[in-house]
Amino acid sequence: MEDYKRQTSGGYVQIPVSDRTVTDELSGDFTLPDYQPEIKRLLRITASVLPPSKYIGDNEAEFAGNVDYYVLYTGSDNEVYCAPLTTEYKIDVPVDQDSGLRLSNLTGSAEIVPDMISGRVTSPRKLNIKCRLKTRAQIFGDMTFDDSFSNQSDGENQVLHGEQTVSRALFGSGEVLRLSDEIIIDNKEGEARVISADGKALMSEVGCSAGLVNCRGDLYLKLLMGRENTGDTYTVTRKMPFSQSVVVDGVDSQSSASAQAVVTEMNINVEDGRVCIDVGMIIDAAANKSEDVTYIKDVYSTSHRTDCRYKTVTPRGIANAFVGNFTLSDSMSLEEAGISPECSVSDVMGTVFSEEISFEGGKCSVSGKAKFNMLLKRDGEYSCSDVELPFRYSTDTNMQAENAEAMVSGEVISARARIDGERIGIDSEISMCGNMWHNCDIKLLDDVDFGEELKFSRGEYVVCYPSRDDTLWSVAKRYGATISSLSQNNKISASDSPDSSDSLDGINYLII
C-alpha cells in the first residue's frame, strides 16, 4: 500500500457545531429588604450577568446563573438609594449537530448580555423588573478521521492524505480573584455614605504560555456617594491593578487569547472616615490554538473497482483573539440631549452595543453605539436621561473579507459628563475584546466500496492523453495503476502531492 503525505497529528479536528443567537425574557416581582427606604421615584435599573455554569449535550446546551440588578431610586426624603436584587436565569440553546459527523468532546461558550431592562413600581416597597437577555452561543465538537478505508480490500490500496492548518477553540475560567483597598473620605461637609458601587475590568495584557492564559489589567471601581446632611451626590473612583493566570488545557505559547472579567461580589464598608473595599471577580478566557491535521482525501484499489463518496467539513482555519480599548468623546446641545441647563450631572453609566463587523484593508472594524445614562439633579430633585454616541473601533488582522467572521463584545469602563453652557460633553473609556476567524472547507473521504476485481490482458498497451483537469492521481486511479509504476513507466518523478494541478506539467501522454 502506498501512502502519500501521511503525517497524522491526532486523527481528529474540531468542528463548529452551532453558532446561534437567542433571546430570553426574565420577569419577576421583588420586595425591597426591610433596611431599604421606600421607593418614591424609580431612577434606573442596571444588570450584571454573572458567569454561567454550562452543560452541553448532543441536542441542547444549557447556560445557567444569576443576574444581579441594581435599582437606583429616590426615597421619601428625596435622597438617592440603591437596592441590590438577584434573580436566576437559565438559557437553552439548540445544538444543530449533523449526526453524520460523529462528533465527541462537545465544548463551547456563551456571551450573555442584558439587551433591555425595564421596571415598574407596584407599591412603595415592591417593583416588577423585566430583562431581556441576548445570548450568542458557540458550540464545538471533535470529529475523528476514519482511517479504516485503506484496509477494506485484499488488493493493494492507494491512499491520498491531505493536510490543513486549523484552529482549536479553548475555554477556561479562573478561580475567584479577590482585591482589597481603602479610601479615605472627608466628612467635614456631612457624614458620607456609599449609595452604590460599580466595578469594570480593563484588560491591558493577555498572553499565553503552556496551559495558561496570563491576564493583567486594572479594575476601575466607582462609588456613588451621598452626604447625609446636604443630600448631595458625587462619585469617587479607584483603580485597582490585578493579574491572574487562568488554566486553559491545550494552550501553548503560540496561541492567541482574549479575556473578560466580571465582578461577582463587592463588600463596601464605611468606618472611621474610611471606605473599606473587598471585591471578588472571575476571569473568563477564550483561546485559539493552531493545529496541523491530516485526513484521507481519496482511496482506490489497484485490484478492484472503487466507488468513493466524499463529504465537506468546515473547521476554523486562521483564528486570532484580541483585547483593546479606546476613548470615545463627543458633545451635543442640551436641547438635543433633552437636558435642562439648570441640571447638574451626578453620575454616568454606559453600555456598548456592537451592530456591524467588517473586514477591509487588513483591519477588523466594529461599528455601533454607546448608550449613556446620566443621573441629573435639578432644584433638589433627581432624574435620569439617556444619550447615545456612535463609535467605530478597528484592530489589525490578517483576515480577508471573504469567509471571515468575528465575535466581539465591548464595555464602558469609565465615563464622565460635563455641562458647559448650552452643551454637554461626554468622555469615556471603552474596552473591546473578541475572536476573529476564517472558515475553511475540507473535502474528505466519507465512505468507499470495493467492487468487482479488475482484469488486465497480458501484453495490453495503454496510452493516456491527460486532459487539462487531470492530475497524476486521477490518471492512476482511473486505470488502477500505482503512482510509483506510472512514474517509472514515464520517467517522471513521483510527486509528494500527486493530486496537485502541476503534477503533470509538461506531460503530453502517459504509458499506463
BAKOLDREN-762736 format. One record per residue: x negated, y negated, z negated of N, C-alpha, C, O in turn. Coordinates in steps of 0.02 Angstrom, whole numbers, plus 50000, padded with zeros to 5 digits. Layout:
BEGIN
XYZXYZXYZXYZ ...
! end
This chain:
BEGIN
499585006050000500005000050000499564993850000499114993149958 499694989450046499324983050049499724977750013500334977350019 499374973549975499694968649930499374961949941498774961149928 499754957049964499464950549983499634945149931500214944449911 499124941449911499204935649865499494937749799499904934149770 499294943449773499584945749709499154943149652498614945649639 499414938049617499094935349556499654933749507499814927849496 499954938849478500534937749436500354933949373499794934549348 500834930149346500714926249285501304927049237501574922049213 501494933049224502024934249175502634937549205503004940849169 502754936749270503294940349302503974937149292504474940449306 504014930849269504664927649261504594920149271504044917449269 505164916949283505164909749294505784906849259506304910149256 505724900749234506284897549201506724894149253506484890249294 507364895549251507854892949299508354888549262508614890549211 508494882449287509044878549259509704882149269509894883749326 510054883449216510694887049219511274882149226511724883249267 511254876849187511814872249186511574865249166511154864549122 511844860249199511714853349182512384849749186512604847849240 512704848949128513394846449127513454840649079513114840349028 513904836049096514084830549051514814831449031515254831849074 514934831648966515614832448940515754826948889515284824148860 516384825448879516584820648827517034824148777517394828848793 517004821648716517404824548663517674818848619517304814248603 518304819248601518614814048561518654816148489518924821348472 518374811948445518434812948373518934807948346518934802148365 519364810248302519854805748271519974808148200520084814148188 519954803548153520064805548084520274799848040520134794048055 520604801547985520804796547935520304796847877520104802247855 520114790947852519604790547800519864786047744520234781247756 519654787747683519804783647624519154781147595518684785047585 519124774747580518524771847551518384774747482518864776047445 517754775747464517594777847396517854772747345517954766947362 517964774947283518254770647232517834764547218518094759247199 517174765147226516744759447210516724754147266516434748847256 517034755547323517044750647378517634745947371518194748247356 517534739347382518104734747382518594736347438518424739647487 519204733847429519714734847481519544731047545519164726147543 519834733247600519704730147665520194724447676520804725347675 519914718647688520324712947709520314712247784520824711247817 519694712647812519624711947885519084716647910518514716647884 519244720847959518764725447988518334721648038518604718348083 517664722048030517214718348074516934722748131517004721048189 516624728348113516364732748165516244739648135516184740448074 516204744648179516034751448159515474753848205515534753648266 514934756048176514384759048215514334766448196514574768548143 514034770348240513994777548230513284779948245512954777448290 513064784848206512424788148217512554795648221512814798548175 512354798648278512454805848288511824809448264511284808448291 511904813548213511334817248186511164823248230511604825848264 510534825448230510324831048273510754837148261510894838848204 510974840548315511434846148307511064852748296510484853648315 511414857348264511214864348269511514866948334512014864248359 511204872048363511434874248429511454881848433511044885348404 511954884148471512004891248488512134891448563512594888248588 511724895248598511794895748671511904903048689511464907248680 512494904548715512664911248737512704911848812512544907148848 512924917548835512944918848907513464914448943513364912649001 514004912648909514544908948941514664901948913514994897848945 514394900548853514544894148822513984892248774513674896448742 513854885748771513384882948723513774878748673514244875248691 513574879248610513914875548556513414871248520512884873548499 513584864848513513174860048477513594857048421514144854448434 513344857548359513754855348302513314851448254512724852848245 513624846448221513264842348173513714837148142514324838048140 513414831848119513794826448086513714819848123513204818548154 514234815748119514214808748141514284804348079514774804948042 513804799948069513854795148014514134788648041513864785648087 514694786348011514994779948027514774774747976514704776347916 514674768647999514534763047954515054757647968515044754448020 515504756747920516074752147928515904745547894515824745247833 515834740347934515684733647908516344729747904516714729447953 516484726847846517124723447836517044717947784516554717747747 517544713647780517564708647726518094710747675518614713547693 517934709447611518404711047559518844705047542518814699947576 519234705647490519694700247470519324694047447519614688647444 518674694847429518264689047408517904685847467517494681347458 518064688147529517764685547591517024687247598516684684447641 516764691647556516084693847564516054700147607516554703647614 515464701447634515384706947681515164713247644514734713047600 515474718847663515304725347633515234730547689515474729547745 514894736047673514814741547720514984748047685514734749447631 515404752047717515594758647690515324764147735515514764547794 514884768347709514644774047749515134779847745515334781847691 515324782547802515794788147806515494793447853515094791847896 515704799647844515414805147883515974809747908516464810947872 515884812147969516334817247996515914822348034515334821048052 516214828148048515864833348084516064833248158516604831048176 515604835748200515774836648270515554843548292515074846448265 515894846148341515704852548374515874851948447516454850848466 515384852548489515474851648561515324858148596514784861048588 515804860448636515724866548675515584864748748515954860848778 515054867548775514864866048844514864872648883514494877248865 515264873248937515244879448977514554880449008514234875649029 514344886649011513704888549042513854891949108514124897549109 513684888649163513854891249230513304895949254512944894549301 513244901649221512704906249237512894910649296513444913449299 512434911249344512514915749401512334922749377511764924149361 512844927149375512724933849348512214937749389511904942449363 512104935749451511634939349493510914937849476510464941349500 510784932649435510094930849420509794934849361509184934949352 510224938049322509984942149266509504938249221508914939849214 509774932949191509364928449150509344930649077509814933849052 508804928849043508724930348972508404924248938508224919448972 508344924548872508004919348834508294912448849507924907848865 508954911848843509274905448856509074900248805509054901648745 508924894248828508744888748784509004882348815509254882348871 508944876848779509174870448807509204865048754508994866048697 509474859348775509534853648731510144849548752510414850548806 510344845048708510914840648723510764833648698510514832648642 510924828748740510904821748720511624819648705512044819648749 511754817848642512434816248619512434808948596512074807148550 512844804848629512854797748612513584795448602514034797848637 513694790848555514364787848549514514783348609514144778648622 515044784948644515214781148704515734775748690515764770748726 516134776748638516644771748620516854773048548516954778748528 516924767648509517134768148439517664762848426517594757048446 518194764948394518724760148375518994762048307518974767948287 519254757048271519524758348205520154754348193520254748948222 520574756948150521204753548133521324754348059521324759948033 521424748848024521554749047952522294750847941522734747447966 522414756247903523094758447891523344756547822523944756247810 522874755047776523044752347710522404749147683521874750147712 522444745347629521844741847606521244746347593520674743947594 521344752847581520784757347568520744763047618520354767747609 521144762747670521154768247719521094765447790521334759947805 520784769447832520734767547903520674773747946520474779147922 520864772948008520804778248058520244776448106520224770748130 519794781148119519234779948165519274784848223519354790848213 519204782148282519154786248343518474785148374518244779448381 518164790548394517494790148425517454795048483517624800948476 517244792548540517144796948597516404798448604515994793848611 516234804848604515534806948611515414809248683515804813148711 514874806848711514684808848779514064813348773513554811248745 514114819248799513584824248791513334826548860513734828748902 512674826048869512374829248928511954835048903511464834148867 512154841048923511804847148901511444850348960511724850949014 510834852448948510434856048997510244862748969509954863248915 510424868049005510294874948983509824878349034509894877449094 509354882249007508864885649049508844893049029509004894848972 508634897249076508554904349061507964907149101507784904549153 507684912549076507124915849109507374921149157507784925349139 507124920949218507274925949269506664930249279506124927749295 506734936749270506184941449280506144943449353506654945049384 505544943149381505444945249450505414952849454505044956049417 505804955649500505824962949509505264965149555505224962949613 504824969449529504264971949569504344979249588503864982649606 504964981749584505074988849598505174990349671505164996249691 505274985249713505424986449784504844990049819504954993749867 504234988949795503654991649830503564999149820503115002149848 504005002249778503915009349764504545013349780504665018549749 504945011049827505575014249842505555018649905506085020649929 504985020149931504935024249991504305028549986503825026749953 504335034250020503745038650021503205035950067502625037750061 503395031650113502905028950160502485023450129502585021550072 502015020950167501585015550144501955008950152502175007250206 502025005250097502394998950097501924993050099501384993150068 502134987950135501774981650137502164976650094502764975650104 501814973350048502144968750001501824961850010501214961150007 502254956850019502024949950027502244946049965502834945549950 501754943149930501894938949872501824931549889501404929649929 502234927549858502174920249863501984917349796502084920449744 501724911349797501524907849736501864900949735501954897749787 502034898749676502354892149668502174889449599502184893049550 502014882949597501914879549532502594876849509502914873049545 502794878949450503444876849422503324873849353502774874049327 503854871149324503824868349257504294872049211504834874249230 504074872849150504474875949097504674870549047504244866849022 505324870149031505574865348981505534868548912505764874148902 505234864948865505134867448797505414862348748505374856248760 505684864648692506004860248644505804862048573505644867848558 505814857148530505664858348459505874852448416505924846748440 505994853748353506174848548304505714849148244505534854548222 505514843348218505064843248161505444843948096506064843448094 505074845148042505364845047975505554837847957505324833147989 505984837147907506184830447886505554826547864505184828847821 505464820747894504884816447879505114810947833505584807247849 504794810247776505004805247726504534799347727503924800047729 504834793347725504464787047722504714783047662505314782847649 504254779747628504444775647570504094768947572503544768347598 504434763847546504154757147544504564753147494505064755547467 504344746947480504724742447439504644735347463504124733447490 505164731347453505164724347475505314720047414505794721247377 504894714947404505014710147350505524705047374505454702247428 506034703747334506574699047354506584693147307506374693547249 506844687647333506894681347295507614680447272508074679847313 507724680347207508394679647179508544672547154509034671547117 508134667747173508224660947148508884657947171509194654047135 509104659747232509714656747259510324661247246510854660147275 510254666047202510804670447187510584677747192510144679447231 510884681847151510714688947149510814692047218511344691447248 510294695547243510324698547310510594705647306510464709347258 510984707547355511224714347360511144716847432511164712847478 511054723247440510994726347507511684728247531512034732247500 511884725247587512534726847616512484733247658512894737847649 511994733547703511904739447746511174739947766510794735147761 510994745847788510304747047810510334750747877510764755047888 509864749047921509834752147987509104753548004508674749147995 508954759448028508274761248047508234764148117508614768748133 507784761448158507684763848226506944765148237506524761148217 506784770748269506084772648279505844770948349506184772348398 505264767748352504944766148415504334770648422503854770048384 504344775148471503784779648484503254775848524503394773548580 502654775348496502114771948532501644776848565501274774948611 501644783048542501174787948570501464794948562501654796948507 501484798648616501694805648615501204809648657501134808348717 500864814448627500374818548663500444825848643500804827448595 500114830148680500184837348669499514840548655498994838548683 499524845548612498954849948600499224857048596499824858048608 498814861748578499024868748578499604869848529499504869748468 500204870948556500794872348515501084866548478501534867448437 500854860348492501084854548454501234848648500500894847648550 501744844848483501874838248512501724833148458502064832948407 501214829048469500974824448418501284817548429501194814548482 501644815048379502034808948385501774803648337501594805048280 501764797548362501564791848321501994785848340502144784748398 502184781948289502594776148304502744772148241502404772648191 503274768148245503474763848189504234764348181504604764248230 504434764748119505144764248103505304756948087505034754048040 505754754048127505974747148116506584747348070507124749448091 506484745148009507024745147960507314738147953506944733247947 507974737647955508314731247947508834731847891509254736247892 508784727347843509264727047789509704720847797509444715347805 510354721747797510814716147795510954714647721511234718747685 510744708747699510774706847628511314701647616511514697947662 511544701347555512034696347535511844693047469511484696047429 512074686947458511964683247395512614683447354513144681447378 512554685747293513154686447251513484679647238514104679147236 513084674447229513364667947209513614663947269514124660447264 513254664247324513404659947381513824663247435514154659847474 513824669947437514174673447491513804673347557514074675847606 513204670647558512814670447620512544677447637512424681547593 512444678747702512144684947725511514683247766511484678047799 511034687647763510414686847800510094693747809510304698547777 509604694247852509284700647865508554700547843508214695447845 508324706347820507634707447801507384713447841507724718647844 506804712847872506544718147915505884720847887505524717347851 505754727047904505144730347883504934735147938505344738547968 504274735547951504014740248000503614745547962503124743947928 503814751847969503514757347931503194762247980503554765648016 502524762747981502194767348027502304774648008502384776247949 502314779048058502394786248044501994790248096501834787748150 501854796348079501554801148126501754808148104501814809648045 501854812448153502034819348138501874823648199501944821548256 501654829848186501544834748239502124839748237502224843148187 502504840048291503084844448296502884850948330502584850848384 503034856548299502864863048328503334864448387503944864648380 503034865548446503404867448506503024873148538502504872148569 503284879148531502944885048557502844884548633503304882848670 502234886048655502084886148726501754879848752501484879948807 501774874448714501484868148737500724868748737500434871848692 500394865648786499664865248787499454858048800499874853548807 498804856948803498544850148809498714846948876498664840848882 498904850948926499074848248991499824846848998500044844349050 500204848348947500934847248950501084839748941500684836048913 501674837748965501924831048953502524831548908502884836548909 502644826448867503184826848818503484820048804503164814948813 504104820148782504444814248755504724816048687504804821948671 504884811048647505134812348580505584806648558505494800848577 506084808348517506534803548487506604805148413506564810948393 506704800048373506794801048301507464798248280507684792948304 507794801648234508434799548207508384799348131508144804048100 508604793848102508634793148029509214797248004509794795948022 509074802147961509594806647936509844804747866510394806447847 509434801247829509644798947763509244792747743508674791947763 509564788447704509244782247683509484780447613510074779247602 509014780247567509164778347498508864771547484508254770747486 509284766647469509074759747456509304757747386509904757947370 508834755847344509004753747276508694746947261508114745647279 509074742547229508834735947209508724736047134509174737347095 508104734447114507954734347042507354729747029506844730047065 507414725546977506864721246955506564717147012505954716647018 506994714147054506754709947107506424713647165506064710647204 506554720047169506264724047223506814728147256507304730147225 506714729347321507134734147357506704740347369506214740147407 506904745847338506534752147346506854756147402507454757247403 506434758347449506664761547510506404768647514505804769847506 506844773347528506664780347541507064782647601507674782847599 506714784447655507044786147718506834793147739506254795147732 507314797047764507184803547794507344803347868507874800747887 506904805947911507024805847983506794812448013506354815847986 507094814148070506934820248107506724818348177507054814348210 506174821248201505924820048268506104826048312505924831748296 506444824748368506584829748419506104828748477506034823048501 505774834048499505294833548554505514838048612505784843448603 505384835548673505514839348735504884839048777504604833648789 504644844848800504014845148837504094848948902504564852948910 503634847748948503614851349012502924854449020502404851149013 502914860849034502284864549044502264867349114502734870549136 501714866149149501634868749217501414875949215500994877949174 501704880049260501534887149266501474888949339501854886549381 501004893349355500934896249422501254903149420501024907549384 501784903949459502144910349460502054913749528501974910349579 502064920349527502004924249588502634928549594502874931349544 502884929149655503514932849666503464936549732503024935149772 503914941349743503924945249805504334941449857504924940249848 504004939649911504354936349966504664941350014505204940250040 504304946950027504534951650077504204958450067503674958950036 504534963650093504274970550090504484974050155505024972850181 504054978350181504264982750234503854989150230503304989250202 504124994450260503795000850261503505002150331503815000350382 502925005250333502635007250397502895013950420502705016350474 503315017250379503565023850398504325024250401504595029250427 504675019150375505405019250375505675012450396505365007250385 506265012650426506595006250441506775002750376506975005950327 506694996250375506774992450313507294986950323507244982850369 507774986850278508294981550279508234977450215508334980150160 508054971050222507934966750163508484961550156508764959050205 508624959950094509084954550078508714949750032508304951849991 508874943350038508494938250003508964933749963509564933649976 508694930149916509074925049880508614919249865508004919849864 508924913549854508554907449839508704905249767509284904649748 508184904049729508254901349662507924894549660507474893049701 508134890349614507894883349613507644881549543508014878649503 507014883149528506724880849465506494873649471506514870649525 506284870749416505984864149419505264864849443504894869149421 505084860349490504394860149513504004855449469503904856849409 503764849949497503404844949458503884841949407504464840449423 503654841049345504064837949293503614833849247503074836049229 503854827949230503474823549185503944820549133504524819049149 503694819649073504064816249020503734809449007503134808649020 504114804848980503824798248967504174795148906504734796748890 503814790548874504094786048823503834779048839503274778348864 504234774048826504024767148840504494762348805504984764348774 504334755948810504764750848781504684744448820504184743448854 505174740048814505144733648849505544728548810505954730248767 505424722248826505784716648794506324714148841506204713048900 506914713348814507484710648852507684704048819507904703948761 507614698648856507794691948830508204688248882508064688548941 508714684748859509124680748904509544675948861509564676548800 509874671348895510324666748860510934665448903510934666748963 511454662948871512074661348906512414655748868512244654348810 512894652648900513254647248866513704650248812513934655848818 513834646348760514274648648707514974649948733515324654348709 515174645948782515844646948812515874653748847516374657348842 515334655348884515314661748919515324667548869515624672748882 514984666648811514964671948760515584672048716515684676648677 516014666948723516614666648682516464665048609516814667548564 515954660848597515734659248529515814651748517515644647648560 516084650048459516164642948442515484639948423515084643348391 515344633648442514724630248422514644629548347514094628348322 515184630348310515154629548238514954636048202514894636148141 514844641248240514654647748211513904648148198513504644748231 513724652248150513024654248140512984661848145513474665348130 512394664448167512314671648178511984674648117511434672548097 512304679548086512034682848027511674689348043511194691248009 511884692748096511594699248112511764701048184512254698748212 511324705348214511434707648282511284715148285510774717448259 511734718948316511634726048330511684727148405512054723548439 511304731948431511314733048503511364740348522511154744748485 511654741548582511724748248610511544748048683511704743248718 511194753248707510974753648776511404758548815511554764048791 511614756448876511994760848921511614761148987511594756249024 511324766949002510984768049066511494770149118511884774749106 511494766749176512014767949225511764770749291512114774449324 511144769049311510894771349375510144772649371509764768749342 509924778249400509224780149402509024780949475509364784449513 508474777849495508244778249565507494779449567507134777849520 507264782249623506554783649634506344780149699506644781349752 505834776049695505604772449755504914769449741504794766549687 504474770049790503814766749786503394768949727503054764849697 503424775349709503034777849652503304775749585502954776149534 503934773449582504244771249520504904774949509505274776449555 505044776249445505714778349424506024772349389505754769949339 506584769949414506904763949388507574765649357507974769449385 507704762849298508324763949262508674757149256508394752349230 509294756849279509684750749275510294751949230510564757449228 510494746849195511074747449152511234741049116511084735549142 511524741649058511694735749019511564737048945511624742748921 511394731848909511324732148837511894728048807511994722248825 512254731048761512824727748730512624725748659512404729948620 512714719348642512514716748577513144714548539513564710848564 513174716748476513724714648432513434710048380512974711848343 513704703948376513444698848331513934697548274514534696748284 513664697448213514054695648155514004688048146513464685348135 514564684748151514584677448151514934674848087515364678148059 514724668848067515044665648009515254658548029514864654848058 515864656848012516124650048026516594648047969517094651447957 516434642647936516844640047881516984645347829517544645947804 516474649247812516534654347760516884660747782516954665347741 517104661147845517434667047870516974670747918516604667647957 516994677447916516574681547959516984684548016517564686248008 516654685248073516954688648131516394691748172515804690648158 516584695548222516084698748267516254697048339516834696148358 515714696748380515804695348451515304699548491514744700648468 515504701848550515074706048592514844702148653515234698348683 514214703148673513964700748736513564706348769513314710748735 513514706048836513144711148873512614707848916512714702548945 512034711148920511484708848962511274714549008511184720148984 511194713349072510944718649117510194719649106509834715049085 509954725649121509234726949117509024731749173509434735249203 508384731649186508074736349234507384738049207506974733649195 507264744549198506624746949171506314751649222506664755949250 505664750949234505314755249282504694758249250504354755149209 504554764449269503954767849246503644771449305503994773549351 502984772249304502634775549359502814782949362502944786149311 502834785649423502984792649432502684795149497502574791249544 502554801649500502334804649563502914808249598502814812049645 503524806949575504114809949606504304806349670504274800149674 504504810149719504784807349779505544807049772505844810849734 505844802549809506574801449800506974807749815507464809149781 506764811549865507134817549884507074822849830506514824649810 507634825449807507674830849756507424828749687507344833149644 507294822349675507064820149609507664818749564508164815949587 507614820649501508134819249452507804817049387507204817749378 508204814249343507934811949278508484812049226509084811649242 508274812649164508724811949107508404806849061507864808149032 508724801049053508414795349018508894792848965509504792648974 508614790848908509014787748855508654781648828508034781348830 509024776848805508734770648778509064768648713509614770848697 508714764448675508964762248610508694755348595508114753848607 509134751048569508914744448547508584745248479508904747148429 507934743848476507554744648415507654738648369507754739448308 507634732748396507744726748357508044721448402507954721548462 508424716748372508744711448411508824705248366508944705748306 508764699548398508854693048364509264688448410509204688848471 509664684248380510054679448418509994672548386509944671848325 509994667548428509924660648404510384656048445510444656748506 510714651548410511144646648443510764640148447510534637348397 510694637748508510324631548522510774626948563510834627748623 511074622148529511524617648565512144621448589512514624248550 512234621348655512814624548686512654631448713513054634248751 512074634248695511874640748722511674645348665511484643248611 511714651848679511484656948633510974661248668511084663448725 510414662348636509884666548665509804673048625509884673048564 509654678448661509564684948629508874687648649508704687748707 508494689948600507854693248611507894700248579508104700948522 507694705348617507744712148592507164716348616506874715048669 507004721548576506534726748596506914733148608507314735348566 506804736148666507174742148685506674747748700506184746748735 506814753548672506404759448686506744763848738507354764248740 506334767048780506594771648831506194778048827505594777948814 506524783648838506164789948844506564794548890507164793548899 506224799448919506584803848963506134808848998505534809248985 506444812649041506114817649082506284816549155506854814849172 505784817449198505884817049270505654823649301505164826549278 506004825949352505794832349382506004832749455506454829249478 505654837149490505814838949559506094846049559505804850449528 506634847149594506864854049604506524857049665506424853649715 506334863249660506014866649717506384873249730506594876649683 506454875049794506794881249813506284886749824505774885749857 506424892549795506014898549806506464903849838506954906049808 506274905949898506634911449932506264917849918505684918649937 506594922449884506254928649864506674934649882507274934149898 506354940449880506694946749897507184948549843507014948649784 507804949949862508324951649815508454959149813508544962049759 508464962349871508594969549875508314972149940508234968449988 508184978649942507904981650002508154988850008508194992449958 508314990950069508494997850084507995000750133507844997550184 507735006650118507305010150165507715015450200507985019950168 507755015050266508185019350305507815025150338507365028250310 508025026450400507755032250436507015031450451506745025950453 506695037150460505985037250472505825034450541506165035950590 505295030550545505065027950609504695033350647504295037050617 504805033850713504475038950754504065035450808504315030950842 503455037650815503005034650864502775040050912502655045750892 502725038350976502495043051028501735042851032501435037551030 501435048851038500705049351043500485045751107500765046851161 499985041551101499715038051159500115031951180499975028851231 500615030151138501025024351155500605018051150500235017151102 500675013751199500275007551203500765001751204501155000951251 500764997651150501244992151143500874985551140500394984751102 501094980851181500814974051180501374969251162501924969551189 501224964651115501714959751094501474952751113500894950951102 501924948951144501784941951158502174937751108502774936751116 501844935351054502204932050999502544925651022502284921951064 503114924350992503474918051005503174912550961502744913850919 503414906550972503154900750934503284901450859502904898950818 503834905050842504024905750771503724911850738503814912850678 503374915950775503084922050747502494920650702502134915750712 502394925050653501794924950612501484931950613501794936650639 500894932650587500574939150583501014944050545501064949950563 501334941550492501774945850452502394947950491502574953850490 502704943350526503334945050561503214950150617503624954550628 502644949450651502494954250704502344961150675502594966150700 501944961350621501774967750590502404971150564502474977250572 502864967450533503474970250507503924972850563504234978050556 503954969150619504384971050675504184977950703504604981850723 503534979150704503294985350735503084990650684502844995950703 503164989250620502984994150569502234995350564502015000850548 501844990250580501114990850577500844987650514501164983250485 500254989950493499944986650436499594980250460499404979750518 499514975550414499154969450431498434970950449498154968050495 498124975650412497424977250425497324980350493496844978750528 497774984950512497694988150578497814983050634497474983250685 498294978650625498434973650676497834968950683497674966850739 497524967250628496934962950631496344966450665495994963450705 496244972850648495684976550678495784977550753495324976850792 496404979350773496534980650843496424974550887496254975150946 496524968650857496494962550897495904958150877495834952450901 495474960950833494864957450813495004950250788494674945450808 495504949950744495654943550711495604944750636495684950350612 495474939350599495394940050526496074941150494496574938150514 496074945450443496694946650405496794940750358496414939850310 497294936950370497404930850331497654932550261498024937350251 497434928450212497714929150144498444926950143498804928650096 498654923250193499354921050199499614923150267499694918950312 499744929650276499954932150342500614929250367500774929950425 501004926050322501634923050344501574915650357502074912250368 500964912850355500874905750367500964904250442500864908550484 501164898150456501304896250525500694896350570500754896750631 500094895950540499484895850581499124902550582498554902950604 499464907850559499134914450556498994917350625498574921750633 499344914850677499234917350745499004911750791499104912150852 498684906650764498424901250805497934903950857497464907550840 498044902050920497584904050974497694910951000497334913151045 498194914550974498324921450995498884921451047499444919251034 498724923951108499224924251161499594930851162500194931051178 499254936351145499584942851142499244947051089498674945751069 499594952151066499344956651015499424963851038499954965651064 498904967951030498944975151042499164978450978498814978250928 499764981450980500044984550920499744991450910499924994850861 
! end
